[in-house]
Amino acid sequence: MAKKSIADVNVTGKSVLMRVDFNVPLDDQQQITDDRRIREALPSIKSVLDRGGRVVLMSHLGRPEGKDPAADAKFSLQPAVGKLQELLGSPVLFASDTVGADAKAKAAALKNGEVLVLENVRFNKGEKKGDADYAAVLATFGDVYCNDAFGTCHRTEGSMVAVPNAMTGKPKVCGFLVQKEIKFLSEAIAKPAHPFVAIVGGAKVSDKIEVINNLLKICDQVLIGGAMAYTFELAKGGSVGRSRVEPDKVELAKELMAKGGDKLLLPLDTHCGDAFNGNCNKQIVAAGKIPSEGGWEGFDIGPATIKKYSEVVKAAKTIVWNGPMGVFEMPPFDAGTRAVAEAIVASGGTSIIGGGDSAAAIQEFGLADKVTHVSTGGGASLEMLEGKRFVAVDLLDDA
């Protein structure tokens, strides 16, 4: 799957149309609360600028519905422009539309060494539809297409597929972030050092069916945590109290247990609470023994599970982690997720944190710089772990 990167093309005097992922979280005052995705795009942007090129950036932010412009205004990319300008230490231009008069004029006037950010691509209906006329206009903004938006690589929207397809005869490459994600998420999994251990958590078995299936084929052990574990306990005939479960996925859980055998590790015990807050009454019970009376529900793996999982993880040479072990945002039910994160660091193996809540947890625990790779794409990393191919990546020039 090796693809040419932005470093492999001559950008001197050229315009690079770059798809980035500036879908950053904003507070009520439109202030960015986590700028990691913008910082991750800097190396690719700087590579073009330092070599005498110019950059036109495309991104989405949120899910504007297109029915009420006033309601959609909160999804403007203007806050990202301000943050990018701060991080680059130089002015960044902004177009108030994507393929309209302002974007066309500013893209045409852009000078070498300058950066232009187009307004949220999802403000234009052509983005979701992959509209040919919309893509044709965007295609005129660049001499080179660069995909550095791993978080949306699993999608086939206009800026990801139709635009590069419209840039016939022009170089189509990946940015450094996408290159890094492909390296770790596909190549490391294709040729892992053993023992290869996967940790899969989160709320729903249904969200992770394919990834668990794929990992069971290639891993030495798959560790299950989070609320999805209670569906497995239900499948074993256990009591789960008021825990979050998927009754309609019980048969599926049975199939996965039969297929996984000794490879599939389930929690030994559960840390329960009788209300969804850190000050509730708490107790540790054996897995599948959550009281059916009193409002008890599972919020985290228990100490025996923490001990077992930590031992397995510390002995691993390759680790993939996707999904927390419990309600990590709410102490003391962060203990299981924190222990797993610390065991990953202690292993010294190649460690890949698969985006989403796992990435948020590793950041919150201050351990992000102690693991091998933290993915920027939750859904994209999940689909890559499932073994799926991405049209948006396949169409890029091979290395």
C-alpha positions as CSV (number, residue, x, y, z in Angstrom):
1,M,0.0,0.0,0.0
2,A,3.1,2.3,-0.1
3,K,2.2,5.6,-1.8
4,K,4.2,8.6,-2.9
5,S,4.3,11.4,-0.3
6,I,4.4,15.1,-0.6
7,A,8.2,14.9,-0.2
8,D,8.4,12.9,-3.5
9,V,7.1,15.8,-5.8
10,N,8.6,19.0,-6.9
11,V,6.4,21.8,-5.5
12,T,8.6,24.8,-6.3
13,G,6.3,27.5,-7.8
14,K,3.3,25.2,-7.6
15,S,0.0,25.2,-5.9
16,V,-0.7,22.1,-3.7
17,L,-4.4,21.4,-3.1
18,M,-4.3,19.6,0.3
19,R,-7.1,17.8,2.0
20,V,-6.6,18.1,5.8
21,D,-8.6,17.1,8.8
22,F,-9.3,20.2,10.8
23,N,-12.4,18.7,12.3
24,V,-11.4,20.0,15.8
25,P,-13.6,20.2,18.9
26,L,-14.9,23.7,19.8
27,D,-16.4,25.0,23.0
28,D,-19.5,27.3,23.2
29,Q,-17.3,30.3,22.5
30,Q,-15.9,28.7,19.3
31,Q,-12.5,28.2,20.9
32,I,-10.6,25.1,19.9
33,T,-10.2,22.7,22.9
34,D,-7.8,20.3,21.2
35,D,-5.6,21.4,18.3
36,R,-3.8,18.1,17.7
37,R,-5.3,17.6,14.3
38,I,-4.1,21.0,13.1
39,R,-0.6,20.4,14.6
40,E,-0.5,17.0,12.9
41,A,-0.9,18.7,9.5
42,L,1.9,21.2,10.0
43,P,4.8,19.0,8.6
44,S,3.1,18.5,5.2
45,I,2.1,22.2,5.0
46,K,5.6,23.4,5.9
47,S,7.2,21.0,3.5
48,V,5.4,22.8,0.6
49,L,6.1,26.3,1.9
50,D,9.8,25.6,2.7
51,R,10.3,24.4,-0.9
52,G,8.8,27.4,-2.5
53,G,5.2,26.2,-3.1
54,R,1.8,27.5,-2.0
55,V,-1.0,25.6,-0.3
56,V,-4.8,25.6,-0.6
57,L,-6.3,23.7,2.3
58,M,-9.7,21.9,2.2
59,S,-11.4,20.4,5.3
60,H,-14.7,19.7,6.9
61,L,-15.8,20.5,10.4
62,G,-18.8,19.0,12.1
63,R,-22.0,18.0,10.4
64,P,-23.7,21.1,8.9
65,E,-27.2,20.2,7.6
66,G,-27.4,23.0,5.0
67,K,-31.0,23.9,6.1
68,D,-30.2,26.9,8.3
69,P,-27.1,29.0,7.5
70,A,-27.3,30.7,10.9
71,A,-27.2,27.3,12.6
72,D,-24.4,26.1,10.4
73,A,-22.3,29.1,11.1
74,K,-20.8,27.4,14.2
75,F,-19.2,24.9,11.8
76,S,-17.1,27.6,10.1
77,L,-13.4,26.9,9.7
78,Q,-12.4,30.4,10.8
79,P,-11.3,29.2,14.3
80,A,-9.0,26.7,12.7
81,V,-7.5,29.4,10.5
82,G,-6.7,31.5,13.6
83,K,-5.0,28.5,15.2
84,L,-3.1,27.5,12.1
85,Q,-1.8,31.1,11.8
86,E,-0.6,31.0,15.4
87,L,1.1,27.7,14.9
88,L,2.8,28.6,11.6
89,G,3.8,32.1,12.8
90,S,2.7,33.7,9.5
91,P,-0.5,35.0,8.0
92,V,-3.1,32.5,6.7
93,L,-5.7,33.6,4.1
94,F,-9.4,32.5,4.4
95,A,-12.0,32.1,1.6
96,S,-15.6,32.6,2.7
97,D,-16.8,29.9,0.3
98,T,-15.4,26.6,-1.2
99,V,-15.9,26.9,-4.9
100,G,-17.5,30.4,-5.1
101,A,-16.2,33.8,-6.3
102,D,-14.1,34.4,-3.1
103,A,-12.3,31.0,-3.3
104,K,-11.6,31.3,-7.0
105,A,-10.2,34.8,-6.6
106,K,-8.0,34.0,-3.6
107,A,-6.7,30.7,-5.1
108,A,-5.8,32.5,-8.3
109,A,-4.0,35.3,-6.4
110,L,-2.1,33.1,-4.0
111,K,1.6,33.6,-3.9
112,N,4.4,31.1,-3.2
113,G,4.9,30.7,0.5
114,E,1.3,31.5,1.3
115,V,-1.6,29.4,2.7
116,L,-5.3,29.7,1.9
117,V,-7.9,27.8,3.8
118,L,-11.3,27.3,2.0
119,E,-14.5,27.4,4.0
120,N,-15.9,24.1,5.3
121,V,-16.3,21.8,2.3
122,R,-19.5,20.4,3.8
123,F,-21.2,23.8,3.4
124,N,-21.4,22.8,-0.3
125,K,-23.9,20.0,-1.2
126,G,-21.4,18.8,-3.9
127,E,-19.1,17.5,-1.2
128,K,-21.4,14.8,0.1
129,K,-22.6,13.9,-3.4
130,G,-19.2,13.9,-5.0
131,D,-20.6,16.3,-7.6
132,A,-18.5,16.5,-10.8
133,D,-18.9,20.3,-11.4
134,Y,-18.0,21.0,-7.7
135,A,-14.9,18.7,-8.0
136,A,-13.9,20.3,-11.3
137,V,-13.7,23.8,-9.8
138,L,-11.6,22.5,-6.8
139,A,-9.3,20.6,-9.2
140,T,-8.3,24.0,-10.8
141,F,-6.9,25.2,-7.5
142,G,-3.9,22.9,-7.5
143,D,-1.1,21.6,-9.6
144,V,-0.6,18.7,-7.0
145,Y,-3.2,16.9,-4.9
146,C,-2.2,15.9,-1.4
147,N,-4.4,13.8,1.0
148,D,-3.3,14.4,4.6
149,A,-6.7,13.8,6.2
150,F,-6.5,10.3,7.6
151,G,-9.6,10.8,9.7
152,T,-11.8,10.9,6.6
153,C,-9.8,8.4,4.4
154,H,-12.5,5.8,4.8
155,R,-15.0,8.2,3.2
156,T,-15.7,8.8,-0.5
157,E,-16.8,12.4,-0.3
158,G,-15.9,14.9,-3.1
159,S,-12.7,16.3,-1.7
160,M,-11.4,12.8,-1.0
161,V,-12.2,11.0,-4.2
162,A,-14.0,13.2,-6.9
163,V,-11.4,16.0,-6.7
164,P,-8.3,13.9,-7.1
165,N,-10.0,11.9,-9.9
166,A,-10.7,15.3,-11.6
167,M,-7.0,16.2,-11.5
168,T,-6.0,14.1,-14.5
169,G,-2.3,14.0,-15.2
170,K,-1.4,15.8,-12.0
171,P,0.5,14.2,-9.1
172,K,-1.7,12.7,-6.4
173,V,0.2,12.0,-3.2
174,C,-0.3,11.5,0.5
175,G,0.8,13.9,3.3
176,F,3.2,12.8,6.1
177,L,0.3,12.1,8.5
178,V,-1.5,9.7,6.1
179,Q,1.8,8.1,5.2
180,K,2.5,7.5,8.9
181,E,-1.0,6.2,9.6
182,I,-0.7,3.7,6.7
183,K,2.7,2.6,7.8
184,F,1.6,1.7,11.3
185,L,-2.0,0.6,10.8
186,S,-1.5,-1.6,7.7
187,E,2.2,-2.5,7.6
188,A,2.7,-3.1,11.3
189,I,-0.4,-5.3,11.4
190,A,0.6,-7.2,8.2
191,K,4.0,-8.1,9.7
192,P,3.7,-7.8,13.5
193,A,6.3,-9.0,16.0
194,H,4.8,-11.6,18.3
195,P,3.2,-11.9,20.8
196,F,0.7,-9.7,19.0
197,V,-2.0,-8.5,21.4
198,A,-5.2,-6.5,20.6
199,I,-7.2,-4.6,23.3
200,V,-10.8,-3.9,22.2
201,G,-13.2,-1.9,24.3
202,G,-16.0,0.6,24.0
203,A,-19.7,0.4,24.3
204,K,-21.0,-1.8,21.5
205,V,-20.1,-5.3,20.2
206,S,-21.9,-4.3,17.0
207,D,-19.4,-1.4,16.4
208,K,-16.4,-3.7,16.6
209,I,-17.6,-7.0,15.1
210,E,-15.4,-6.9,12.0
211,V,-12.4,-5.6,13.8
212,I,-12.6,-8.4,16.4
213,N,-13.1,-11.0,13.6
214,N,-10.1,-9.7,11.7
215,L,-7.9,-9.4,14.8
216,L,-8.8,-13.0,15.9
217,K,-7.2,-14.2,12.7
218,I,-3.9,-12.4,13.2
219,C,-3.4,-11.8,16.9
220,D,-2.2,-14.1,19.6
221,Q,-4.7,-12.7,22.1
222,V,-7.6,-10.3,21.9
223,L,-8.6,-8.6,25.2
224,I,-12.2,-7.4,25.6
225,G,-13.3,-4.5,27.9
226,G,-15.8,-1.7,28.1
227,A,-19.5,-2.1,28.1
228,M,-19.3,-4.6,25.2
229,A,-18.0,-7.1,27.7
230,Y,-21.5,-7.2,29.4
231,T,-23.0,-8.5,26.2
232,F,-20.5,-11.3,26.2
233,E,-21.4,-12.0,29.9
234,L,-25.1,-12.1,29.0
235,A,-24.2,-14.6,26.2
236,K,-22.6,-16.8,28.9
237,G,-25.7,-16.7,31.0
238,G,-24.4,-14.2,33.5
239,S,-26.2,-11.4,35.4
240,V,-25.4,-7.9,34.2
241,G,-27.8,-5.8,36.3
242,R,-28.5,-2.5,34.6
243,S,-25.3,-2.6,32.6
244,R,-25.4,-1.4,29.0
245,V,-25.9,-4.4,26.8
246,E,-27.1,-5.4,23.3
247,P,-29.5,-8.3,23.8
248,D,-29.8,-8.6,20.0
249,K,-26.1,-9.3,19.8
250,V,-26.0,-12.2,22.2
251,E,-25.8,-14.8,19.5
252,L,-23.1,-12.9,17.8
253,A,-21.1,-12.8,21.0
254,K,-21.5,-16.6,21.3
255,E,-20.1,-17.0,17.8
256,L,-17.1,-14.7,18.6
257,M,-16.4,-16.7,21.8
258,A,-16.6,-20.0,19.9
259,K,-14.4,-18.7,17.1
260,G,-11.9,-17.0,19.5
261,G,-11.5,-19.9,22.0
262,D,-8.5,-19.2,24.3
263,K,-7.4,-16.3,22.1
264,L,-10.4,-14.2,23.3
265,L,-10.0,-13.0,26.9
266,L,-13.0,-11.6,28.8
267,P,-13.0,-9.7,32.1
268,L,-12.7,-11.8,35.3
269,D,-14.4,-9.2,37.5
270,T,-16.3,-5.9,37.3
271,H,-16.2,-2.6,39.1
272,C,-19.9,-1.7,39.6
273,G,-21.8,1.4,40.8
274,D,-25.4,2.1,41.6
275,A,-25.5,5.5,39.8
276,F,-23.7,7.1,37.0
277,N,-21.3,9.3,39.0
278,G,-18.0,8.9,40.8
279,N,-19.6,9.3,44.2
280,C,-22.0,6.4,43.9
281,N,-21.9,3.3,46.0
282,K,-19.4,0.8,44.5
283,Q,-18.5,-2.9,44.7
284,I,-16.3,-5.4,42.9
285,V,-18.0,-8.5,41.7
286,A,-17.0,-11.5,39.7
287,A,-17.8,-11.2,35.9
288,G,-21.4,-12.1,35.2
289,K,-22.4,-11.6,38.9
290,I,-23.6,-8.1,38.9
291,P,-26.7,-7.9,41.2
292,S,-30.0,-7.6,39.4
293,E,-31.5,-5.6,42.2
294,G,-30.4,-2.2,43.5
295,G,-29.6,-0.4,40.2
296,W,-26.1,-1.8,39.9
297,E,-24.2,-1.6,36.6
298,G,-20.7,-2.2,35.4
299,F,-18.5,0.8,34.8
300,D,-15.0,-0.7,34.6
301,I,-13.0,-3.9,34.7
302,G,-12.0,-5.0,38.2
303,P,-8.6,-5.5,39.9
304,A,-8.3,-9.2,38.9
305,T,-8.9,-8.3,35.3
306,I,-6.4,-5.4,35.5
307,K,-3.8,-7.7,36.8
308,K,-4.4,-10.4,34.1
309,Y,-4.6,-7.9,31.2
310,S,-1.5,-6.0,32.4
311,E,0.5,-9.2,32.5
312,V,-0.6,-10.1,28.9
313,V,0.0,-6.6,27.6
314,K,3.5,-6.2,29.2
315,A,4.7,-9.4,27.5
316,A,3.5,-8.3,24.0
317,K,5.8,-7.2,21.2
318,T,3.0,-5.6,19.1
319,I,-0.1,-4.0,20.7
320,V,-3.2,-2.5,19.1
321,W,-5.6,-0.7,21.3
322,N,-9.1,0.5,20.3
323,G,-11.7,1.4,22.9
324,P,-11.5,2.1,26.7
325,M,-12.0,-0.5,29.4
326,G,-14.6,1.6,31.3
327,V,-15.9,5.1,31.9
328,F,-12.4,6.5,31.8
329,E,-13.6,10.1,32.1
330,M,-15.1,9.5,35.6
331,P,-12.7,8.4,38.4
332,P,-12.5,5.9,40.0
333,F,-13.8,4.1,36.9
334,D,-10.8,5.2,34.9
335,A,-8.6,2.7,36.7
336,G,-8.9,-0.1,34.1
337,T,-8.2,2.1,31.1
338,R,-5.3,3.8,32.9
339,A,-3.7,0.5,33.9
340,V,-4.0,-0.9,30.4
341,A,-2.4,2.4,29.1
342,E,0.5,2.0,31.6
343,A,1.0,-1.6,30.7
344,I,1.2,-0.7,27.0
345,V,4.0,1.8,27.8
346,A,5.8,-0.7,30.1
347,S,5.8,-3.4,27.3
348,G,8.3,-1.5,25.2
349,G,6.7,-3.1,22.1
350,T,5.3,-1.4,19.0
351,S,2.1,0.2,20.3
352,I,-0.7,1.6,18.1
353,I,-3.5,3.5,19.7
354,G,-6.5,3.4,17.3
355,G,-8.0,6.9,17.6
356,G,-11.3,7.9,19.1
357,D,-11.7,7.4,22.9
358,S,-8.4,5.4,23.2
359,A,-6.5,8.4,21.8
360,A,-8.4,10.7,24.1
361,A,-7.5,8.5,27.1
362,I,-3.8,8.2,26.3
363,Q,-3.7,12.0,25.9
364,E,-5.6,12.5,29.2
365,F,-3.2,10.2,31.1
366,G,-0.2,12.1,29.7
367,L,1.2,9.0,28.0
368,A,0.8,9.9,24.3
369,D,4.5,10.6,23.8
370,K,5.4,7.2,25.3
371,V,3.6,5.0,22.8
372,T,4.7,4.3,19.2
373,H,1.7,5.8,17.4
374,V,-1.6,7.5,18.3
375,S,-4.0,7.5,15.3
376,T,-5.9,10.7,14.4
377,G,-8.8,8.8,12.9
378,G,-11.3,6.9,15.0
379,G,-13.5,5.5,12.2
380,A,-10.7,5.3,9.7
381,S,-8.3,3.5,12.0
382,L,-11.1,1.0,12.9
383,E,-11.8,0.2,9.3
384,M,-8.1,-0.2,8.6
385,L,-7.9,-2.6,11.5
386,E,-10.8,-4.5,9.9
387,G,-8.7,-5.0,6.8
388,K,-10.7,-2.7,4.6
389,R,-9.2,-0.8,1.6
390,F,-9.8,2.9,1.1
391,V,-10.7,4.3,-2.3
392,A,-9.3,7.7,-1.2
393,V,-5.9,6.0,-0.6
394,D,-5.9,3.5,-3.5
395,L,-6.2,6.3,-6.1
396,L,-3.0,8.0,-4.9
397,D,0.2,7.5,-6.9
398,D,2.1,4.4,-5.9
399,A,5.6,4.8,-4.5
